[in-house]
Amino acid sequence: MYHAPHGFDPSGPPPDRRRRQRALFRQSRRPDERIILLGEPVDLVRPEEVLLHLERSVDAGVQTIVANHNLHSLYLIRRTPGMRRLYEAADLIELDSTPLIHFARLLGYPARPHHRCTYLDWRDHFWSLADRRGWRVLYVGGADGVAEEAAGRLTARYPRATVKGLSGYFEATPGSLGNTAVLAGIRDFSPHVLFVGMGMPRQELWIADNLASLPAVPILPVGAAFDYEAGVQKAAPRWMGRLGVEWLFRLFADPKRLFARYCVEPWFLIGPALSDVRSAMRRRKR
């Protein structure tokens, strides 16, 4: 759910982020940006660096994938055939986990709290940018009507951006009528940015399966992003994300669905975590 800043009138124009003082950030890739964590590559990037990457990709008219890793995806990638294809094709892999940030620091990597990076961390910045640049943004995912409701709310808040939502409830098998219709809808809309929110691992598999048919734009798997924008799910306060306890908020909100994700799956990552610790110890002895 959108949380307006103090003093913001929701009936008026969106806040002008250009008037705010911003922290400096690097505007070029750096050698130590990509690290290996629990056996998989991730990038230590700030939200501002992700948005700069998107803006440059839109301007260049190139296809780019911005994926993300958290404990759930690191569990699934070991058990879902084909899911790794998405990460192998990704140009950026955000680190969507404060506990993993702390673990990376323990291993000696230059990870910092601002490297926690996901849609909820850069949503306001993104939509301000999309509004300023007049981008067309398409979201594929969610139950019938949810993406459309979110698109309507975002369009009202950011009128210079063109936002559209397509239901994620379709037959996703390549070549099926439903999948063909969705791909045609994407081509007809001709987006500048494509969000895919079908949940893990369906969204990663769908992007990988259809990559050759998708447009030359930034493509981002973003989970339930438009569920939050439509108000059908409530996002945890961002301070909980910074403290690394956002999972508790989500677990209490939906314990039946998320118990295994948060209370069972992490135990299967102990082996890769110990391997990381051993590798870090060897590096320190050199």
Order of alpha helices (4+ residues) and beta strands (2+ residues): beta-beta-alpha-beta-alpha-alpha-beta-alpha-alpha-beta-alpha-beta-alpha-beta-alpha-beta-alpha-alpha-alpha-alpha-alpha
